[in-house]
């Protein structure tokens, strides 16, 4: 008589924070699935719950502690990992009942804690996992993390103390992972790290072979390799180092998307100096002009901090004037928030909260005018659109100008016969401050 197979243990996952943390969660889930675990969609059905935390801002820390508390209340068996996990004493003081605490990207320690809380029921040699691993994003796009940590010492940031110094992955390993993702149906690769343009510096740009050709472990070579895969390649967190200029010809050739996410943070020289950021905003404007000269369709997105200690009204007006000259396509804004352990907390000249809020509103209003004007000029253009969602009203997708969840969208009203992951050709007929509306062109569909 056949023995019934043992019931697999189930692990619940709560993933907080940025895309880099999401990739960590994906890697953990891949390991769990490889060892025969099932992923529980709720607290009640889980043998243990893993909370992947964020600890960058105080608000994120509070959200992480709240999520841990909720998991304890709903399940009782909780393992904590991620950025806030670097502060074990803080977590245990707030939630003494947690089973284990590990820091960011400590996959082995996470798995040890899971084994202790809910042992795997059978031999992992007989368990099947897709070769591309398990992902938390939709099937048609994936985040590709190329390194951990950061060598910068920005005064508002504690990432290096939480995630360590720059630790790049070998270029052949990244390209092989990308190859597997594309083979599994991924249409868009979103390249992420803490400092993408510093990629490979810690490995002294060591060369490796991929597809019979030599590639150095450096930013430009990585982009060159990814450009051979025939899918959208989108670059995030690209510091404006001079060598970034070398990727714009790949954009002009259609090898990678003409899109750069560049964390400028501010424009005033005095504030950039206080932030410990490159303070040559005039050189940055010239670099933007060079990028646009080579790749005229390039879309630039960035984030800025207002209300940084010592920021005067003149500093803020300088930033607004810089934005109007730079004419960035997509802009996000944060009000400065002290982060425990950050050097910026000790700087003089704290900006009152009401002034931060007023400057935030003014910056976003100024950028809305810029964005609306840029998108108005897109009317009449034909663009490829990657479809993300389809419902009874039509389809919502993105052009090369739009990263998922942070940028705008292309809305195709009435196109209900599409599927997520389709790429269609559409002519832009209407726009507002953030989104555009399109009409699908005849025979404009590919899958």
C-alpha positions as CSV (number, residue, x, y, z in Angstrom):
1,X,0.0,0.0,0.0
2,X,1.3,3.5,-1.0
3,X,2.2,5.7,1.9
4,X,0.6,9.2,1.7
5,X,3.1,11.9,0.9
6,X,3.8,14.1,3.9
7,X,2.0,17.4,3.9
8,X,4.5,20.2,2.8
9,X,5.2,23.0,5.3
10,X,3.8,26.4,4.3
11,X,5.6,29.7,4.8
12,X,3.9,33.1,4.6
13,X,5.8,36.0,3.1
14,X,5.4,39.7,3.8
15,X,7.8,41.7,1.6
16,X,8.3,45.4,2.3
17,X,10.5,48.1,0.8
18,X,12.1,48.7,-2.5
19,X,12.6,46.5,-5.6
20,X,16.0,45.4,-4.3
21,X,14.2,43.9,-1.2
22,X,11.6,42.3,-3.6
23,X,14.4,40.5,-5.4
24,X,15.7,39.2,-2.0
25,X,12.2,37.9,-1.3
26,X,12.1,36.2,-4.7
27,X,15.4,34.5,-4.0
28,X,14.2,33.3,-0.7
29,X,11.0,32.0,-2.2
30,X,13.0,30.2,-4.9
31,X,15.0,28.5,-2.1
32,X,11.9,27.6,-0.2
33,X,10.2,26.1,-3.3
34,X,13.4,24.2,-4.1
35,X,13.2,22.5,-0.7
36,X,9.6,21.5,-1.0
37,X,7.9,24.3,0.9
38,X,4.7,25.8,-0.2
39,X,3.9,29.6,0.0
40,X,0.9,30.4,2.0
41,X,-1.3,33.2,0.8
42,X,-2.5,34.1,4.3
43,X,-1.4,34.0,7.9
44,X,-3.8,31.3,9.0
45,X,-2.5,28.7,6.6
46,X,1.2,29.3,7.3
47,X,3.4,27.2,9.6
48,X,5.6,30.3,10.0
49,X,5.7,33.8,8.5
50,X,8.8,35.5,7.1
51,X,8.7,39.4,7.2
52,X,11.3,41.0,4.9
53,X,11.6,44.5,6.3
54,X,12.7,48.0,5.2
55,X,14.7,50.3,7.5
56,X,15.7,53.2,5.4
57,X,13.4,55.9,6.8
58,X,11.8,56.1,10.2
59,X,8.4,55.8,8.5
60,X,9.6,52.6,6.9
61,X,10.9,51.3,10.1
62,X,7.6,51.9,11.8
63,X,5.8,50.2,9.0
64,X,8.1,47.2,9.3
65,X,7.6,46.9,13.1
66,X,3.9,47.2,12.6
67,X,4.0,44.4,10.0
68,X,6.0,42.2,12.4
69,X,3.4,42.8,15.1
70,X,0.5,42.0,12.8
71,X,2.2,38.7,11.8
72,X,2.8,37.8,15.4
73,X,-0.8,38.5,16.3
74,X,-2.2,36.6,13.3
75,X,0.2,33.7,13.2
76,X,2.6,33.7,16.2
77,X,5.6,32.1,14.5
78,X,7.5,35.0,12.8
79,X,11.0,35.2,11.3
80,X,12.4,38.7,10.5
81,X,14.9,39.5,7.7
82,X,15.8,42.5,5.6
83,X,17.3,45.9,6.3
84,X,15.7,46.4,9.7
85,X,17.0,43.0,10.6
86,X,20.4,44.6,11.1
87,X,19.0,46.1,14.3
88,X,18.0,42.9,16.1
89,X,17.9,44.5,19.5
90,X,15.3,47.1,18.3
91,X,13.1,44.3,16.8
92,X,13.3,42.1,19.9
93,X,12.6,45.0,22.2
94,X,9.4,45.7,20.3
95,X,8.5,42.1,19.5
96,X,10.3,39.7,21.9
97,X,8.3,36.7,20.5
98,X,10.0,36.7,17.0
99,X,11.6,33.3,16.4
100,X,14.7,34.7,14.5
101,X,16.2,37.9,13.1
102,X,18.6,38.1,10.2
103,X,20.0,41.0,8.2
104,X,19.6,41.9,4.5
105,X,20.5,39.3,1.9
106,X,21.5,36.7,4.5
107,X,19.8,33.8,2.6
108,X,21.5,31.0,4.4
109,X,20.6,32.4,7.8
110,X,17.0,32.8,6.7
111,X,16.8,29.2,5.5
112,X,18.3,28.0,8.8
113,X,15.6,29.8,10.7
114,X,12.9,28.4,8.5
115,X,14.3,24.9,8.9
116,X,14.1,25.4,12.7
117,X,10.6,26.7,12.6
118,X,9.1,24.4,10.0
119,X,11.3,21.6,8.8
120,X,10.9,20.6,5.1
121,X,8.9,17.4,4.8
122,X,10.9,15.6,2.1
123,X,14.1,15.4,0.1
124,X,14.7,18.6,-2.0
125,X,16.3,16.6,-4.7
126,X,12.9,15.5,-5.9
127,X,11.3,19.0,-5.8
128,X,10.9,21.0,-9.0
129,X,11.5,24.8,-9.4
130,X,11.4,26.7,-12.6
131,X,15.0,27.4,-13.9
132,X,14.4,31.2,-13.7
133,X,13.4,30.9,-10.0
134,X,10.2,32.1,-8.4
135,X,9.3,35.8,-8.9
136,X,6.8,38.1,-7.2
137,X,6.4,40.4,-10.3
138,X,4.1,39.7,-13.2
139,X,5.4,37.1,-15.8
140,X,6.3,39.8,-18.4
141,X,8.8,41.8,-16.4
142,X,11.5,41.1,-13.8
143,X,14.0,43.0,-11.6
144,X,17.6,42.0,-12.2
145,X,19.8,42.8,-9.2
146,X,23.4,43.2,-10.3
147,X,25.1,44.1,-6.9
148,X,24.6,44.6,-3.2
149,X,25.7,47.4,-1.0
150,X,27.2,50.8,-1.8
151,X,30.5,52.7,-1.5
152,X,28.9,56.2,-1.3
153,X,28.7,58.1,2.0
154,X,25.6,60.3,1.4
155,X,24.8,62.1,4.7
156,X,21.1,61.2,4.6
157,X,21.6,57.5,4.0
158,X,22.5,54.5,6.1
159,X,22.3,51.8,3.4
160,X,26.1,51.1,3.4
161,X,25.9,50.4,7.2
162,X,22.9,48.2,6.7
163,X,23.8,46.4,3.4
164,X,27.6,46.8,3.4
165,X,30.0,48.1,0.7
166,X,29.6,47.4,-3.0
167,X,29.6,43.7,-3.8
168,X,29.0,43.2,-7.6
169,X,27.9,39.9,-9.2
170,X,30.1,38.5,-12.0
171,X,28.9,39.8,-15.3
172,X,28.5,36.2,-16.7
173,X,26.3,35.3,-13.8
174,X,24.0,38.3,-14.3
175,X,23.8,37.7,-18.1
176,X,23.0,34.0,-17.6
177,X,20.2,34.9,-15.1
178,X,18.9,37.4,-17.6
179,X,18.9,34.7,-20.3
180,X,16.8,32.4,-18.1
181,X,14.3,35.1,-17.4
182,X,13.9,35.9,-21.1
183,X,13.5,32.2,-21.9
184,X,10.7,32.1,-19.3
185,X,8.8,34.8,-21.1
186,X,10.1,38.0,-19.5
187,X,9.7,41.0,-21.9
188,X,11.3,43.7,-19.7
189,X,14.4,43.5,-17.5
190,X,14.7,46.2,-14.9
191,X,18.3,46.6,-13.8
192,X,18.6,47.5,-10.1
193,X,21.3,48.0,-7.4
194,X,22.2,50.7,-4.9
195,X,24.6,52.3,-7.4
196,X,24.2,50.7,-10.9
197,X,26.9,52.8,-12.6
198,X,29.5,51.7,-10.0
199,X,28.9,48.1,-11.0
200,X,32.1,46.0,-11.1
201,X,34.5,48.5,-9.5
202,X,35.0,46.2,-6.5
203,X,35.8,43.3,-8.8
204,X,38.3,45.5,-10.8
205,X,36.1,45.0,-13.8
206,X,37.2,41.3,-14.2
207,X,36.5,39.8,-17.6
208,X,34.3,36.6,-18.1
209,X,32.9,34.8,-21.1
210,X,29.3,34.7,-22.1
211,X,28.0,33.3,-25.4
212,X,31.6,32.8,-26.6
213,X,32.5,36.5,-26.2
214,X,34.4,38.4,-23.5
215,X,32.6,40.8,-21.2
216,X,34.1,42.8,-18.4
217,X,32.3,43.2,-15.2
218,X,31.5,46.8,-15.7
219,X,28.4,48.9,-16.4
220,X,28.8,49.4,-20.1
221,X,29.7,45.8,-20.9
222,X,26.7,44.6,-18.9
223,X,24.4,46.9,-20.9
224,X,26.1,45.6,-24.1
225,X,25.3,42.0,-23.2
226,X,21.8,42.7,-22.0
227,X,21.2,44.5,-25.3
228,X,21.7,41.2,-27.1
229,X,18.7,39.5,-25.5
230,X,16.0,41.3,-27.6
231,X,13.9,42.5,-24.7
232,X,13.3,45.9,-23.0
233,X,16.2,46.7,-20.7
234,X,15.6,49.6,-18.2
235,X,18.3,51.1,-16.1
236,X,17.6,52.2,-12.5
237,X,19.7,54.0,-9.9
238,X,22.3,55.2,-12.3
239,X,24.6,57.8,-10.7
240,X,25.7,60.4,-13.4
241,X,29.4,59.3,-13.6
242,X,31.2,60.3,-16.8
243,X,31.3,56.7,-18.1
244,X,27.5,56.7,-18.2
245,X,27.8,58.6,-21.5
246,X,29.0,55.4,-23.1
247,X,25.5,53.7,-22.8
248,X,23.7,56.3,-24.8
249,X,24.9,54.9,-28.2
250,X,23.3,51.6,-27.2
251,X,20.0,53.5,-26.6
252,X,20.3,55.2,-30.0
253,X,20.8,51.8,-31.6
254,X,17.7,50.3,-29.8
255,X,19.7,47.8,-27.8
256,X,18.5,49.1,-24.5
257,X,15.6,51.5,-23.6
258,X,16.4,55.2,-23.9
259,X,15.6,55.6,-20.2
260,X,17.7,56.5,-17.2
261,X,16.7,56.7,-13.6
262,X,19.3,59.1,-12.0
263,X,19.1,60.0,-8.3
264,X,20.1,63.7,-8.5
265,X,18.6,64.5,-5.1
266,X,19.1,68.3,-5.4
267,X,20.7,71.0,-7.5
268,X,21.9,73.6,-5.0
269,X,25.7,73.3,-4.6
270,X,25.5,74.0,-0.9
271,X,22.9,71.4,-0.3
272,X,24.6,68.8,-2.5
273,X,27.8,69.4,-0.5
274,X,25.9,68.9,2.8
275,X,24.4,65.7,1.3
276,X,27.9,64.6,0.3
277,X,26.8,64.4,-3.3
278,X,28.6,65.6,-6.4
279,X,28.1,69.4,-6.3
280,X,28.6,70.2,-10.0
281,X,25.1,70.8,-11.1
282,X,26.2,72.8,-14.2
283,X,28.3,69.7,-15.3
284,X,25.1,67.6,-14.8
285,X,23.1,69.8,-17.1
286,X,25.9,69.6,-19.7
287,X,25.9,65.8,-19.3
288,X,22.1,65.7,-19.8
289,X,22.6,67.7,-23.0
290,X,25.2,65.2,-24.2
291,X,22.8,62.3,-23.5
292,X,20.0,64.0,-25.5
293,X,22.4,64.8,-28.4
294,X,23.2,61.1,-28.8
295,X,19.8,59.6,-27.9
296,X,17.2,62.4,-28.6
297,X,14.3,60.2,-27.3
298,X,15.9,59.6,-23.9
299,X,13.6,59.8,-20.9
300,X,15.1,60.9,-17.6
301,X,13.5,60.3,-14.2
302,X,14.9,61.3,-10.8
303,X,14.0,61.9,-7.2
304,X,14.7,64.9,-5.0
305,X,14.7,65.7,-1.3
306,X,13.2,69.0,-0.1
307,X,13.6,70.4,3.4
308,X,17.2,69.1,3.9
309,X,18.9,70.7,6.9
310,X,20.2,74.1,6.0
311,X,18.0,74.4,2.8
312,X,17.1,78.0,2.4
313,X,14.5,79.5,0.1
314,X,17.3,80.5,-2.3
315,X,18.5,76.9,-2.4
316,X,15.0,75.7,-3.1
317,X,14.4,78.3,-5.8
318,X,17.7,77.2,-7.4
319,X,16.4,73.7,-7.5
320,X,13.1,74.8,-9.2
321,X,15.1,76.8,-11.8
322,X,17.4,73.8,-12.4
323,X,14.3,71.6,-12.9
324,X,12.9,74.0,-15.4
325,X,16.1,74.0,-17.4
326,X,16.7,70.2,-17.1
327,X,13.1,69.3,-18.1
328,X,13.2,65.9,-16.6
329,X,10.4,63.6,-17.8
330,X,9.6,61.9,-14.5
331,X,10.2,63.3,-11.0
332,X,9.6,62.0,-7.5
333,X,10.0,64.1,-4.4
334,X,10.6,63.3,-0.7
335,X,10.4,65.5,2.3
336,X,13.6,65.1,4.3
337,X,13.1,62.7,7.2
338,X,15.8,62.0,9.8
339,X,17.1,58.4,9.6
340,X,18.5,56.9,12.7
341,X,22.3,56.8,12.4
342,X,22.5,59.2,9.4
343,X,25.1,62.0,9.6
344,X,22.5,64.5,8.3
345,X,20.7,64.3,11.6
346,X,23.5,66.4,13.2
347,X,23.5,69.1,10.6
348,X,22.2,72.6,11.7
349,X,19.3,74.4,10.1
350,X,16.4,72.0,10.5
351,X,13.6,73.0,8.2
352,X,10.1,73.2,9.8
353,X,7.6,70.5,8.7
354,X,5.2,73.1,7.3
355,X,8.0,74.6,5.1
356,X,8.9,71.1,3.9
357,X,5.3,70.4,2.9
358,X,5.0,73.8,1.1
359,X,8.2,73.2,-0.8
360,X,7.1,69.6,-1.7
361,X,3.8,71.0,-3.1
362,X,5.6,73.7,-5.1
363,X,8.1,71.3,-6.6
364,X,5.5,68.8,-7.6
365,X,3.3,71.6,-9.1
366,X,6.3,72.9,-11.1
367,X,7.1,69.4,-12.3
368,X,3.5,68.7,-13.3
369,X,3.7,71.7,-15.6
370,X,6.9,70.4,-17.2
371,X,5.6,66.8,-17.5
372,X,2.3,68.0,-19.0
373,X,4.1,70.1,-21.6
374,X,6.4,67.2,-22.5
375,X,3.6,64.7,-22.8
376,X,1.5,67.1,-24.9
377,X,4.3,67.0,-27.4
378,X,3.9,63.2,-27.6
379,X,0.5,63.5,-29.2
380,X,0.7,62.0,-32.6
381,X,3.7,59.8,-31.9
382,X,3.5,56.0,-32.4
383,X,5.0,53.9,-29.6
384,X,5.4,50.3,-28.6
385,X,3.3,49.6,-25.5
386,X,3.8,46.7,-23.1
387,X,0.5,45.7,-21.6
388,X,0.3,45.3,-17.8
389,X,-3.5,45.0,-17.2
390,X,-6.7,44.3,-19.1
391,X,-10.3,44.7,-17.9
392,X,-13.7,45.4,-19.3
393,X,-12.8,49.0,-20.0
394,X,-9.7,48.3,-22.0
395,X,-6.0,47.9,-21.4
396,X,-3.3,49.7,-19.4
397,X,0.3,49.5,-20.4
398,X,3.6,51.3,-20.5
399,X,5.9,52.7,-23.1
400,X,9.7,52.9,-22.9
401,X,9.1,56.1,-20.9
402,X,7.4,54.3,-18.0
403,X,8.8,52.0,-15.3
404,X,6.2,49.9,-13.5
405,X,4.6,51.3,-10.4
406,X,6.6,54.6,-10.3
407,X,5.9,56.3,-13.7
408,X,2.9,57.0,-15.8
409,X,0.8,54.7,-18.1
410,X,-0.5,54.3,-21.6
411,X,-4.2,53.8,-21.6
412,X,-5.9,52.0,-24.5
413,X,-9.7,52.4,-24.0
414,X,-11.8,49.6,-25.4
415,X,-8.9,47.3,-26.2
416,X,-10.2,44.3,-24.2
417,X,-8.8,41.6,-26.5
418,X,-5.2,42.0,-25.2
419,X,-3.3,40.1,-22.5
420,X,-0.7,41.1,-20.0
421,X,2.6,40.8,-21.6
422,X,1.5,41.7,-25.1
423,X,3.4,44.4,-26.9
424,X,1.3,46.6,-29.2
425,X,1.9,49.7,-31.4
426,X,-0.3,52.7,-30.5
427,X,-0.6,56.3,-31.6
428,X,-0.9,58.8,-28.8
429,X,-4.1,60.9,-29.0
430,X,-4.4,62.6,-25.5
431,X,-2.3,63.3,-22.4
432,X,-2.3,64.8,-19.0
433,X,0.4,65.5,-16.4
434,X,1.4,61.9,-16.0
435,X,-0.4,59.5,-18.4
436,X,-1.1,59.3,-22.1
437,X,-4.0,57.8,-24.0
438,X,-3.5,55.8,-27.2
439,X,-5.3,54.2,-30.1
440,X,-4.0,50.9,-31.2
441,X,-2.6,50.8,-34.8
442,X,-3.8,48.2,-37.3
443,X,-1.8,45.0,-37.0
444,X,-0.1,46.5,-34.0
445,X,0.1,43.4,-31.8
446,X,2.9,41.0,-30.9
447,X,3.2,38.6,-28.1
